[in-house]
Amino acid sequence: MDETPVNFDMVGALMLDNRGVRVPKGCYSPEVVVKMHENEWIDEELMVDWLELVWKQRPGGQKRSLLVFDSFEGHLTISVKNKCYKINTVLGVIPSGLTSIVQPLDVSINKSFKDQLHEK
Protein backbone atom coordinates (compact mmCIF):
# COMPACT_ATOMS: atom_id res chain seq x y z
CA MET A 1 0.00 0.00 0.00
CA ASP A 2 1.24 3.43 -0.82
CA GLU A 3 -0.88 6.38 0.02
CA THR A 4 -1.40 9.24 -2.40
CA PRO A 5 -3.49 11.74 -0.46
CA VAL A 6 -6.17 13.50 -2.47
CA ASN A 7 -8.72 15.75 -0.77
CA PHE A 8 -12.39 14.95 -1.19
CA ASP A 9 -13.07 18.69 -1.47
CA MET A 10 -10.46 20.59 -3.48
CA VAL A 11 -11.11 23.96 -1.87
CA GLY A 12 -8.00 25.72 -3.16
CA ALA A 13 -5.32 27.49 -1.19
CA LEU A 14 -7.69 29.74 0.79
CA MET A 15 -7.84 28.88 4.50
CA LEU A 16 -10.86 30.34 6.30
CA ASP A 17 -10.49 28.64 9.65
CA ASN A 18 -7.35 26.75 10.56
CA ARG A 19 -8.94 25.41 13.76
CA GLY A 20 -11.69 23.45 12.02
CA VAL A 21 -11.56 19.77 11.23
CA ARG A 22 -12.49 18.89 7.68
CA VAL A 23 -14.73 15.87 7.40
CA PRO A 24 -15.23 14.28 3.98
CA LYS A 25 -18.75 14.85 2.69
CA GLY A 26 -20.94 12.07 1.46
CA CYS A 27 -22.78 8.98 2.50
CA TYR A 28 -20.67 5.88 2.77
CA SER A 29 -21.62 2.24 3.03
CA PRO A 30 -21.04 0.64 6.43
CA GLU A 31 -17.96 -1.15 5.04
CA VAL A 32 -16.19 2.16 4.39
CA VAL A 33 -14.20 3.60 7.29
CA VAL A 34 -13.49 7.34 7.16
CA LYS A 35 -11.08 8.71 9.74
CA MET A 36 -9.05 11.88 9.69
CA HIS A 37 -6.43 13.44 11.90
CA GLU A 38 -7.14 17.08 12.76
CA ASN A 39 -3.85 18.06 11.07
CA GLU A 40 -4.53 15.80 8.06
CA TRP A 41 -1.51 13.69 8.90
CA ILE A 42 -1.21 10.10 10.04
CA ASP A 43 -0.20 9.59 13.64
CA GLU A 44 0.37 6.62 15.91
CA GLU A 45 -3.33 6.19 16.79
CA LEU A 46 -4.49 6.29 13.16
CA MET A 47 -1.72 3.90 12.16
CA VAL A 48 -2.84 1.35 14.77
CA ASP A 49 -6.47 1.80 13.63
CA TRP A 50 -5.43 1.27 9.99
CA LEU A 51 -3.60 -1.92 10.90
CA GLU A 52 -6.69 -3.27 12.68
CA LEU A 53 -9.41 -2.04 10.32
CA VAL A 54 -7.70 -2.37 6.94
CA TRP A 55 -4.51 -4.42 6.96
CA LYS A 56 -5.78 -7.19 9.23
CA GLN A 57 -9.14 -7.39 7.39
CA ARG A 58 -7.72 -7.83 3.89
CA PRO A 59 -8.03 -11.24 2.18
CA GLY A 60 -5.35 -13.43 3.71
CA GLY A 61 -4.96 -10.98 6.58
CA GLN A 62 -4.47 -13.73 9.13
CA LYS A 63 -1.41 -15.17 7.36
CA ARG A 64 2.09 -14.09 8.31
CA SER A 65 2.83 -11.03 6.18
CA LEU A 66 5.48 -8.43 5.48
CA LEU A 67 4.49 -4.75 5.64
CA VAL A 68 7.07 -2.22 4.47
CA PHE A 69 6.97 1.35 5.81
CA ASP A 70 9.14 4.35 5.25
CA SER A 71 11.02 5.66 8.27
CA PHE A 72 8.33 8.18 9.32
CA GLU A 73 8.29 8.18 13.13
CA GLY A 74 4.50 7.60 13.30
CA HIS A 75 5.04 4.21 11.64
CA LEU A 76 7.69 3.08 14.08
CA THR A 77 6.23 3.58 17.55
CA ILE A 78 6.08 0.82 20.14
CA SER A 79 2.29 0.53 19.81
CA VAL A 80 2.52 0.14 16.01
CA LYS A 81 5.26 -2.48 16.36
CA ASN A 82 3.24 -4.31 19.03
CA LYS A 83 0.12 -4.25 16.84
CA CYS A 84 2.10 -5.66 13.90
CA TYR A 85 3.38 -8.47 16.13
CA LYS A 86 -0.15 -9.26 17.38
CA ILE A 87 -1.56 -9.50 13.86
CA ASN A 88 1.27 -11.71 12.58
CA THR A 89 2.92 -8.98 10.50
CA VAL A 90 6.66 -8.51 10.07
CA LEU A 91 7.57 -4.84 9.82
CA GLY A 92 10.16 -3.76 7.26
CA VAL A 93 11.49 -0.21 7.19
CA ILE A 94 12.87 1.69 4.21
CA PRO A 95 15.86 3.71 5.43
CA SER A 96 15.57 7.47 5.11
CA GLY A 97 16.73 8.81 1.74
CA LEU A 98 16.12 5.58 -0.19
CA THR A 99 12.52 6.14 -1.27
CA SER A 100 13.49 6.94 -4.86
CA ILE A 101 15.38 3.66 -5.11
CA VAL A 102 12.97 1.24 -3.44
CA GLN A 103 9.70 3.07 -4.18
CA PRO A 104 10.02 4.13 -7.81
CA LEU A 105 6.27 4.80 -8.09
CA ASP A 106 6.67 7.68 -5.62
CA VAL A 107 9.02 9.57 -7.91
CA SER A 108 7.49 8.55 -11.23
CA ILE A 109 3.74 7.94 -11.28
CA ASN A 110 2.61 9.40 -7.93
CA LYS A 111 4.61 12.62 -8.28
CA SER A 112 3.32 13.19 -11.79
CA PHE A 113 -0.25 12.48 -10.66
CA LYS A 114 0.01 14.92 -7.74
CA ASP A 115 1.58 17.62 -9.92
CA GLN A 116 -1.14 17.33 -12.57
CA LEU A 117 -3.88 17.28 -9.94
CA HIS A 118 -2.44 20.39 -8.33
CA GLU A 119 -2.47 22.21 -11.69
CA LYS A 120 -6.17 21.46 -12.15
Secondary structure, DSSP 8 states (H G I E B T S, - for coil): -------SS---S--S-TTS-----S---TT------TTSS--HHHHHHHIIIIITTSTTTTS-EEEEEES-GGGSSHHHHHHHHHTTEEEEEE-TT-HHHH-HHIIIIIHHHHHHHHH-
